[in-house]
Amino acid sequence: MVGTSRSPRKGDETIAVAIKRVDRFTQTAIVSVSYRTLLRQGEILILRVIDVTSRSAGLSFQTDFDVKERVRNASDIIDVIGRDLELRPQGRNFVTRCPFHNDTKPSMTVNPERQSWKCWVCDIGGDVFSFVMQREGLDFPAALRLLAERAGIELPEYRSGPKTQPGSPDDKATLSSAIEEVAQAYYEQLDARKTDDAKVAWDYLASRGVNDENRRRFRIGFAPDSWDFAVNLLHRKNYSNAVAVACGVAKSRRGPSGADGCYDFFRGRLMFPINNSHGKVISLGGRIIPAIAARTVAASGGTATAGAKYFNGPETLLYRKSAELYGLDLARDAIRTAGEVLVMEGYTDVVAARMAGIENAVAVLGTALTQQHVRVLKRFAPRVVLVLDGDDAGRRRAEEVLDLFVTAEADLRILTLPDDADPADFLTSHSKDALLELAAAAPDAIDHKIACLIEGVDLTRDTHRVTAAIESLLALFVKVPQNDDRASLRVDQLLMRISRTFDLPVERLSRRLDALRASRKESETKKARYQQQQSKRSLPEHAPNASGPNADFSNDDPFASAAMEDAAMFGIDEYTQSTAPRDSSPNPRRRDDASPAASLSGVDRELFETLLESPEVAAMAIEAIDTEWLQSTTAKMLLSAYQELDLNGYDLNADSLLTLIENDFLKLQIVSLQQRIDQRGERSTVTPHERYTAILTRFHERAFEAEKSRQITQLESATLAEDEEMAVLRAIIDAERIRHTPR
C-alpha cells in the first residue's frame, strides 16, 4: 500500500538547530527543524527539522503527504492522460503521441502498473502530477488542486484563519462559479442579439473582422448598458452582493439610506472572458463600443467620459493580472510546437492573430510583462517575443522589460511594429508571414535598447550622449545579484556586446560597473540604517525582545522568511510566505520551473537503482550513506527524500517517493530508474544486497583516495614541520596497510 506508516525509529526526536545566515543576515536564529536537506547555491546543510515556526499555518508532514496520496490514488494516470490524448495498448503499457514535441509516431509510454509516463524523445516523464504540471503549465500546488477538484476531493485549508464557507466572498469555488455565470450570460446576450445594443455590439465586432468561429472560440460577449444586469443575475442565482463584488463583476456603493449596495462593473462593452491556463474563467475584460460610448457621453450633456479603450476586471482571489495572460489556455500547445510565444497588448490583438493563423499569441492584461509572466511562459517555450505597438507608449513598454532580460533566464525579444500600428491593424494590411518574419528577426531587449540609444548618435563625436547611453545600460546590470553565477555570466556577455558597440575595453566597463555597484550598496546601507533608526523610535518603551526563547518567527521576521525561502526541499524552491498567493501551500519541497544541475549517473545512479529495487536496502542506506559521497545535487536531494520518509514512518518505496516529491525533474529521475530496473529484468544474478555492498566499497575507496590525495598534496607543499610530515606519512602508510589487510 502506498505510503503505509511505520513506527519512527528511536532517536527521531526533535532538536533545535542554530543557523547563521552570514550571506544575507548578520543575525543568528533558532528554529525547530525536521530531517531534510536545505540547498543554497550548492551548499548542503543536513538539519533535523520538525516544524519551522513560520510554517505553523501550514499542514503537518503527515497531513500533507496523506492529501497528496489520496489525490494520486484517485487520479488514474490512464484516465488523466486519456482525457486529452489517444492511448493505444502495447503489451503491458500504453503508447501515445507526445504532446510536448512534434511527434510523428507514438513516443510516449504510459505504465498503468507503476502509474508513470515517459517520452523517450523529450526525455521527460514522471507520475500523474508531473503530466498535469507539464501539460497545463502549472506548479505542483496548482496541479494538486486541479486533480483534487476532478476527483471530488476537498483539500484542507493551507492558510491560517477560519475555514471559508461555501457561498461566502472568501470561498474561491463560489467566486469561480459566480463569474462563470456572468461570463455565460454576457456571451448569450451577444450570441442571441437579445437587444438593440447587442446588435450594435455584434455589428461592431464584425466591422473589426472577427468572424463567428472566433467569437465562439473566445466566448466574446456583451455587457448591457445597465447598472444592475450582472448584480440582478447573481441575485437570481442566490449569490450575495459581497460575492458579486469579490468576483470582480460589481462595485460597492452606499445608498442614500446608508444601506450597502453594488452596481455593475462593466456596462455597454464587448466582453472577453479571461481564463486561467486550464480554461476556467477567473476575470473579465471589456472593450469600448464607440457608438454606445458616444451615446452615453451625449446623454450626460458632456459631463461623462467614454472611459478607457480596454477595461480589465479588478484583482480578486481568483485573478492576479501580473501572473495571468489572455489566451494562454488556447495557445499553449501551439507555443510548445513553435518554441516561442508572441506576447501582445490587447485581447483583440490575440483574436486577430488567431484569425490570421498565428496560434502562439497571448496578451498581457493591462500591465507590463512581469517576472511571473516570464516564469509561466518558460514552461512552454524558451523564446518570448514581446510585440509592441509602434507608438510612444509601445516604446516606453520596451524599456520596462529590460530588467527582465538581464535577470530572467529567457530569450526575450522586442518587436516594435512599424507605422505606429498595433498587431490587429498590422494584420489587416499584412499577411501572417510578414508578422512572423518580423518576430524571427526581432532583436533581444538589450540590442533593442542599444539601437534606441544610439539612433542618430555619432559614436565618435557625441561624447555626452554616448556616455549617457553607456551609463544607462550599466545601471541595468547593477541590479543583477552578484552571487547568481548564471546571471553574472549573462552580464559578462552583455558587457562584451557593449564593448564592441562603443569600442571600449571590457575592463573599463567592468570597473565602472563595480563603482556603480559600490555606490548602490552604500546608498542601500544608508537607507537601511535610516529605516532601522526610524523603527527603533517607533517601538514601545518596553518592547519584548524578539530574540527571546519564546520569540515567534512570523511572516515579518527576515530570518524565518529566508529560512523557508531556502528550504528548497527536493526541488530548490524559493518559498516566501509574504508573497505567496493566499491559497498556496507553504510546503518547501518544490520548485517546478528549475531543475537540479544533472541527471543521475555512475555510482549515484547504481545506488538509487538498488534502493528503488529493495526498500530493505534503502532502510540501511539512509543511515550509512554520507551525502558528501554523492556526486550530484540530484542524488543528495533523493537521499534527503528517503530520510524524510523514514523519519515520518512511511514505506521507503517508489510510490512514497513520487508522492512526497513535487519537483517534476526528480520525478523523472525516479521513473527513469524504474525503467532501467525493468529492462535489466532477470538478467542480473547479483542481489540488491550484494550490489549495495559493492557500491559501499566503491564509496569508501573513493573517500580513501580523496583523503590520500589531500595528504600527498600537504607533503608536496613543503609547508609542514618535519614531525607533522612524518605523522602524515605514517597515516598514509597505515591506511594502505589496513586497506590491503585481508578481512
N, C-alpha and C positions, 0 to 999 in steps of 0.2 A: 504493500500500500504506500502511495506517495506520501512522504512527509510524516511517517509514523513516528511518534515521540518516543524517546528513550529517557531514562533517568540520567541527569547530568552527572559527570564524573566527580569524584571527590577532588576538591581543590579548585572548583569553578567559582569560588567566592568572589564578591565584588571588592575591588581595591581602588584607592584613589591614586591618580597619577598627576604629577605636576608637569605642565608643558610650558616651555618658554618660547614665545614667538619672537625671536630677535629680528627676524626679517621683516615683520610687519608691525609688531607692537613691542615696546620695551617694558612689558609687564609680565609677571608670572601669574598663572591662574590654575586653580584646582578644579578638575572636572571628574565626574564618575564615568568610567568608560567600559565597553564590552570587548571581547577579544576580536579585534579587527585590524586591518592594515590601512593606515592613513597614508595617502600618497601626495606628495607635494614636490613637483619638479624632480621626480625620480628618486627622492629620498624616502626610504621606507621606515616607518615607525610602527612597531608592533605594540599595541596597547590593549590592556584589559578594560573594556568599556561596558558598562551595563546600561545606564540611562544618562545621556548627556542632558544636563538640566534644561537647556534651551529647547530640547526636543520634547518637553513634558506634555505639550499639547498634541503630540502625535500618537501613533499606535505603538504598543509593545511589540517586540520581535515576534512573539507567538501569534498575536492577532494579525499582524502584518503578513506573516508567512501563510497563515491559515486562510486569509482572504484571497491571496494570490492562488493558493492551491485550489480553493473552491472554484474560482473563475476558470482556472486552467483545466480542471477536471470536467467542467460543464461546457467547455468550448472544444469540441472535437475538431481536430485540425482538418479533417476531410470536409466537414461541413463548412468551416470558415473559409478555406481556400476555394472550395467548390461553389461558394456564393458568386465569385467573380470569374473563375477560370474553369474550363472544361477539363476534368480529370479523366484519365484513361488508365484502367488497371494494367499493371505489368508485373507479373509474378506476385510477390507478397506486397509490393508497393504500388503507388500510382505515379503517373507522369503527366506533365502538362507543359505548355509553352510558358517560358519565364516572362513575367510582365515587366521585368527590370532591364531587359535589353531586347534588341530586335531578334527574336528567337524564331528561326525558320523550322526547327524541329523540337520536339519536347526535350528540354534540357533540365527541367526542374523535377526532382524526385521527392515524393511525399511518402513518408513512412508512417502508416497508421498505428503500428505497434509501438514505436518509440514516440509518436506524436511530434515528429520533426520533419523538416523540409530542407532541401539544399539545391541550389542551381550550380551545376558544375562549370558553367561558362563564367558566370559572375563571381563565383567562389563566395557566395553569401548563403546564409541559411540560419536555422535556429529552431525555435518552437513556435507555438501559435502566437505568442506575444510578439516575437521578432517579425513574423509575417505581417501582422497588423501595423507594427511600427514602420516597416519598410513600405508597405503598400499605401498606407494612409498618410505617411509623413508625420507620424506622431511620436512624442516621447513616451516613456513607459507608463507614467500615471494616466495619460490620456488613452493609451491603448487598453489599459486595465479597465478604465471606466467604460469604454466602448464595448468591450467584450462582456463586462458585467451587465450592462444595460441590455445587450442582446440576449443574455442568458436569464434575465429577470432576477439578478442577484443585487440586493441593496448593499451598497458599500457603506462601511462605517464612516462617521464624520472624521475628517482629517484636521479640522480646525477647532480651536478652543471655543468655548461659549456654548450656549444651549443649542440643542439639535433643532434644525429648521423643521417646520411643519408644512405638509402639503397645502398648497393654496396661499401660503404667505409670500410676501415680496422678497424674502430671503431664500426661497426654495428655487433652485435652478431649474428643476423639472417643470415647475409651474410657469416660470418665465418663458421657458422654451416652448411649451405648448401654447401659451398666450400669444407670443409673437408669431408663431406659425399660423394661428387662426387669423390674425390681422393680415399677414402676407397673402394668405389664400383669398381672403375677402377682397383685397386690392386687385389681385390677379383676375378674379371673377368680374369685378367692375369693368375692367378693360376688355376682357375676353368676350363678354356679352354685350359690351357697349350699352350699359343699362341706362345711361343718362346722356343728355346733350353734351355735357362736359366730357364724358368718357369718349364720345365720338370725336370731339376736338382732340383729345389726347391720342386717340387711335390715328387720326389723320396726321398729327404732328410726328408721331413715331414713324409712320410710313414715309413722310417727307424727309426724314433723316436716313431713309434707306434700310430700315430694319424690317426684315421680312417676317412672316408669321412663324416660320420654323424657329427662328432665333428668339422671337418674342416668347414662345413657349419654352424654349431651352433655358432661357434666363429667368423665366417666370415674371416678366415685366408686367407691372400692374398700374393702377391709377388710384390715387387718394382723392376722394371727392373734396370739393372746396367747402368743407364743413368743419365746424368747431368740435363736433362730437360723434363723427361716424365711427371711429375706432373705439372710443370710450363706450358708446352705447352697445357696440358689437360685443365687447368683452363683458359688459354688464349682463347681456342676454345669456352669455356663456358662464355666468356666475363667477367672474373674476372681479376683484375689487379695484377701486381707483388706485390703490397703492401698487397693485400688480401692474396696472396699465402704465404707471409712471416708471416702475422698476424695470420693465422690459423695454422701455425706450420709445413707446408709441404715444405717450401723453406727457404733458407738463402739469405740475401742480399749480393751483391758484387758491386764494382765499376769497370767498364770496362776500357780498355786502353785509350779510348777517353774521359773518365771522366763521361760517362753516367752510370746511376744506372741500375743494373740488378739483377737477382737472379738465384739460381741453386737449384736442388732438395736436400732436407734434407736427404732422405732415398734412398739408391742405393744398389741393389743386396742383399736384405734381405727379409726374411719371415716377413710379416706384420700382426700385431694384432691390430685391432681397439680397442680403449679404449672408453668405453661408460660411460655415467653418470648413475645414479641409475634407471632412467626410459628408458634406452636403446638408447639414442641419442649419436652419435659419437662426442667426444669432443677432441680427440687426437689420435695419432698412436704410436705404439711401434714396433721396428724392431729387429729380432734375426739374428745373423750372420749365413750364409750358408757356411760351411768350404770350399767346392770346389770352390765357386765363390770368396771367400776371398783369397784363396791361389793363384788363377789365377791373381787377382788384384795385389798382392804383387810381384808375379813373373814378371808381365808385367812392373812393375815400376823399375825392377832391384834391388829390395830390399829396395828402398827408402820409399815406402809406408808401412803402417801397416794394419793389418786386422781390427783393431778397436775393440771396446768393444763388448762383447758377446751379451748384450742387449743394445738397444739404444732407449731411450724414446724421444718423441717429447718435444719441449720447452714449458714453461708455456705461456699461452695465456689468452685472455679474457674469453675463454671457459674452460680452464683447469688449475687447480692448483694441482700439484702432492701430496701436503701434505693433501689434502682433498678427493682425489679420490682413488678408489680401483678397480682393474681389476676384472671383472666377477661379480660384485655385482648385476648388473641388472638381471643376470641369476640365482643367488644364493639366493636371498632374501627370497623367500618362504621356501626354504629348511632350511635356517638359522633359521627362525621362528619355523619351525617344530622341528628341532633338539635342539633348545635352546642354541646353541653355533655356533661359526664361526671359521674355520681354516684359519689363515692368513699366506699365503706363500710368497715366494720372487720373483717368476717369472711367466710369462704368461704360459709357458709350464708346470709348476707345477700344475697350476689350470686346464689346459686341461687334464693332466694325471690323476688328482684326479677325474675329471668328468667322464673320461673313465673307471676308476676303480669303479665307482658307488658312489663316495663321492661328493655330490652336494653342500654342505655348505662350499665351499672353495672360497677364494678370494686372491688377491695378492696386495702388495704394489707396487708402481711404481717408483723404483729407490730411495726410501727414507726410513728412519726408520719409524716404526709405530708412529703416532703423536697423540696428544690430539684430533685433529679434526677427525682423523680416528676412535678413540675410541668413540667419541661422536656420530658419524654416526652409528657405529655398535651396540651401546647400544640401538638404536631404534628397532633393530631386535632381539637381543639376549643378555642375561646378561653375558654370558661366552665367552671370547675371548682367543683362543689358538694360540699363535704365533709359527708356525712351521718353525724351522731354520735348515739350512744346518749344518751338523756336523763338518764343518771345523772351522778354527780360526776366519774367518770373521763372521760366524754364532754366535760364542760365543761372539764376540765383540758386535754384534747387540743385544744380550740378555742384555748386560749391558746398552744399550741405552734406554731400555724401563722401567728401574727400577723406574725412576721418575713418569712415568705414573701410575704404580701400586700404588705408595704411594698416589698420588694426585687424580687419577681418580676413580670415583665410578663404578668400573668394576671389575669383576673376571678375571684377566689377568693371563694366564698360559703360561709357556715356555716349548716347546717340542724341544729338540735338537736331531736330528736323529743320529743313530749310524753309525759308519764306514765312517764318512765324506760324507755321502750320502745327495743328495737333494731329495725332495719329488718324483720327476719324476723317479729318479734312484731307490729309495726305493720301489716304487710301481711296478717297473719292476720285482723285485725279491720277493716281498711280497704281501700278499693279502690286500684288503682294511681293513679287520677286524684287521690285525696287526697294521696298522696305527691308526685306531680308538681306539684300546686298549691303545696304547701309548698316544694318546691325552687324553683319560679318566684319565690316571694316571699321567698326566703332573703336575709338581709342580707349585705353583704360583711363581711370579717373585722373591719374597724375599727368599723363600725356595731354589729356583734355585741359587740365589746369594750366600746364605749361604753354599750350597753344594759345589759350586765352590771355595769359600774362604777357606773352612776347608778341602778340598781334600788333603790327605796326611799330615795333620797337627795333631800333638799330642796336644790335647786341654789342657792337664795338664802340659806339659813341654815347648812347643814352645811359650813362653810368647810374643815375638816380633810379630810373625805372628798372634796370637790370638788378640793382642791389635790392630794391623793394620786392621784386619777384622772387629772388633767392631767399630773402628773409621770410616771405610768406610761405614758401614751401617748407623751409626748415622748421617753422613754427608748428607745422602739422606733425613732424616727426618727434617733436619734444614730448608729445602725449603718449608715445608708444612706451610701454613698460620695458625697462632695460633687462629685467630678469626673465623675459619671454624670448627664448632663443630664436624661435621661428619668426616672430615679429621683428626682432633685431636684424635677422638675416635679410628680411624684406626691406628694411630701412637701408642696409648696406647696398643692396641692389639699386634702390631708388637714388641714393647718393651718387652712384656711378652714372646713372642716366642724367642727373642734373649736371654732373661734371662734364659730360660730353656736350650737353646743350649749351652751357655757358663757358666752356673751355676753361674750367678751373680745376686745380688739383683736388682730388678726393680728400686729401689730408687737410687742406684748408677748410673744406666744407665740414669735415668731421670735428675740427677744433671749434668752429663756430657753433655747431650743434651742441657740443659739450658745454660751451659757455651759456647757451640758451637754456640748457637743462639745469645748469647750476643756478642760473637766475630764477628759473621757475621753482626750483626746490627751496631756495631762500625765501621766495615770496610765499610759498605754501607754509613754510615753517613759521614765518611771522604771523600769517593768518591763523594758524593753529594755536600759536601762543596767545594771540589776542582772544580767540574764542574760548580758550581754557580759562583765561583771566575773567572773561565775562561770565562764564558758567560758575566759577567759584563765588563771584559776587552774588549770584542769584540763589546759591544754596542756603537752606535754613542754617541757623547758627549751630544747631546740634544735629547735623545730618548724620545718619548712620554710616558707618564705614563699609563701603561696598566690597571691600576685600575680606570682610569678616567671615567666620566659619559658616554663617547661615546666609551668605550672600546668594542672591538668586541671579543666575545668568540669563537675563531676559533678552528680548529681541534687541534692546538698545545697547547691550553690552558688546563692545567691539571684539573682545576675545571670543566670547561664546559664538557670535556670528561667524567669526573666522574659523573657529574650530569646526563648526558644522559645515562651513563652506568647503573646507579642505577634507572633510570626512568623506572622501570620494569612493565610497565603498563599492568595490568591484566594477566601477565604471568611471572613475576620475571625474566626479561631478563637482559643480560649483553650486552648493546649496546655500542660498541666502534667504533666510526666513522673511526678512522685511520686504523683499521684492518679489517673493513668490506669489503666484495667484492664490486667492483665498482658498480655493479648493485643492491646492496641491498637497500631496502627501509629503510631510517633512521626512523623507526617507533617504538617507545619504548612501544609496547604493547605485546611483545611476549617473551616467552621462550618455545620452543617446546620440549626440552629434559628435562625439570624439571617441577614438578608439585607442587602445594600447598600441605601443610602438610596433610590435611584431607578433606574428603568429608563433605558436609553439613549434620548436624544432629540437633535434638532437636528444640529449638525455632528458631534458624537460618534458618533451613530448612522450618519451617512453615512460616516464614516471606517471604522468596523468592518464595515459592509456591503461597502465596497470591499476591505478586507483579506481578508474571507472569500471574496470573488469571485475575488481574484487573489493567491495566495501570493507571486508575484514582487514585487508592490507591498508586501506585508507585510514582506518582507525589507528593503526600502528604508525603510519607515515606522518600524520599531523603532529605526533609527539617527537618523532625522530628527525624530521627534515628541518634544516635551518634555512630560513629564507635567503640568507646570503649565498647559499649554494646554487640557487636558481639564477638562470641567466637573463630571463626576460621579466618585464613588469607584468606581462600576461600571466606567467607562471606564478608569480608572487601573489597576484590577486586571486587566482584559483585556489591556491593553498589557503589563503585567508578565508575564502568562502567555505572551504571544508572545515576550517577551525570554527567559524561562526555556527555552522550546522551542528558540529559536535558539542560546542558549548551549550547550545539551546536544546540538545537532546533529540535531534532529528536524524533519520537514516542518512548514511553517507553514500547515497546513490545518485545516478544521473538525474532522475526526476526531481529530487530535492534540490540539486544544484540549479537546474533550469528554473525551478520555481523561485528560488532565492535571488538569483542573479537577474538584474534588469537591463544590463548592457547587451545590445544585440551582437557586438563583436565577440564578447566572451561566450555568449550562447552558441555562436557559430563554431568556436573552438571545441566546445563540448560535443556538438553534433558531428563535427569532422572526426574527432577521436572515436566516437561510437562507430562511425562508418569504417574506419581503419580496423577496429576490432572485428566488425562483421566480415570484412574482406579477408582478414587473416584466418578466421574460422577455426577449423580443426587442424590446420597445417602446422601450427606450433605445438611442440611437445613439452615446452617449458611452462611450468605452472606460474600463476601470478606471484606466489611467494618466492619462487626461485628467481623470477625476473626482478622482483623488488630487492632481493638480497644483492643481485649483481649491480643494480642501479646504485644502491647504497655504497657498495665498494667503489664504484666509479666516482661518486661524490667525494668519498674520503680520499681517494687517490688525487683527485683534482685539488682538494684543500691542502693535502700534504705538499704537492708540487708548488702550489702558490706560496706556502709558508717557506719552503726551501729556497725558492727564488728570492723571496724577500730577505732571507738571512744571507744568501750569497751576495746580494746587492749591498747589504750592510758591510760585509767583509771587503768587497771591492772598493767601497767608498773611502776606505782608509781613515775614517773619522772616529773609529772606536779605540779605546785604550787597549793595551796588549792583553790584559786579563779579560776584558769584555770580548775581544776577538776569540780568545781561547774558549770562552764559555759558549759563544755562538757556534764555533766549530765542533765542540763536543756535542752540542744539541743536535746538529745535523747528523753527525756520525751515529749517535744513539738512536735517533729517529729512523735512520736507514737500517740499523741493526734490528730494531723491533719490527720494522716493515717486512724484513726478509726472514724473520724467525718463523718456522712452521708452527701452525696452530692446531 
